Amino acid sequence: MTVLSDFLPYIVFIIGLMVGSFLNVVIYRLPIMMYLGWRKECIEFLELTPEAVPAAQSVGKVQLTEEEPFDLVLPLSRCSSCKTPIKPYQNIPVLSYLFLKGKCAHCGAGISWRYPAIELFTAVLSAVVAWHFGYTLQTFFALFLTWSLIALSFIDIDHHLLPDSITLPVLWVGVLLSLFGIYTDAHSSIIGAAAGYSSLWIVFHLFKLATGKEGMGFGDFKLLAVFGAWLGWQSLPAIILLSTLTGAVFGIASIIFAKRDHTAPIPFGPYLAIAGWIALLWGDTINRLYLGSVGL
């Protein structure tokens, strides 16, 4: 067991590369799948013809027909420029990108650097989780949460969406885990889920009442509820503080260095995810330091 524990971060790093490749698919395709679903519902509810609703090409560089299936499996991966299918040996995480020098093997079109970056990012965070928790059940579920947060963060960055198809299952998994005391007890988990959702819900409505504008989306409420369910209500003050500070730093930096319009909406999900992931690994230490600093 000791030998396996020593090599666990390296094993999980390799697994993380493969999972990161799949997360690229989820990040790209899930919003398009959601759009297709909404489009179909609009057509059925309003009794419209398909031609009356804009086609799905407006949600990404994928060409679709009404008859063609589109999900996380089909169609198979292909170049976004020449539509040539990508062969399995051209789809090896990170290595294929380096071997192909970031270009399509058929047409030479550039491949976004973000694909290998997400693969490597997923692998590194996965290895850190394995190193922190070791050969335990906590590692298994912390990896699940980490991978979910990565997908949610990049989807939110791209589309300002935090899909219920990810947040709600993760929320219920956290509640179920509390029955076994994996990260927290059931009492703290249930209160945490309710407090996480309601706290941002209250902030949302107070802000809307004061300004007439919506300051955040309902997905943010659910994501904070996820952390309340997984880590207990005790973790919420630190997560809110960390996410607010992180968002402020990145927001100011983007305005100064990237010349971002200060009135442009900023997705809050990634900052919640960063804070929640830190609390997952080092929340107890952060809480002890905070309580000690205020003399409690």
HELIX and SHEET records of a PDB file:
HELIX    1   1 THR A    2  LEU A   46  1                                  45    
HELIX    2   2 PRO A   50  ALA A   52  5                                   3    
HELIX    3   3 ALA A   56  VAL A   59  5                                   4    
HELIX    4   4 PRO A   88  GLN A   90  5                                   3    
HELIX    5   5 LEU A   95  PHE A   99  1                                   5    
HELIX    6   6 ARG A  114  PHE A  133  1                                  20    
HELIX    7   7 LEU A  137  HIS A  159  1                                  23    
HELIX    8   8 ASP A  164  SER A  178  1                                  15    
HELIX    9   9 ALA A  186  THR A  211  1                                  26    
HELIX   10  10 PHE A  218  LEU A  231  1                                  14    
HELIX   11  11 TRP A  233  SER A  235  5                                   3    
HELIX   12  12 LEU A  236  PHE A  257  1                                  22    
HELIX   13  13 GLY A  269  SER A  293  1                                  25    
END                                                                             
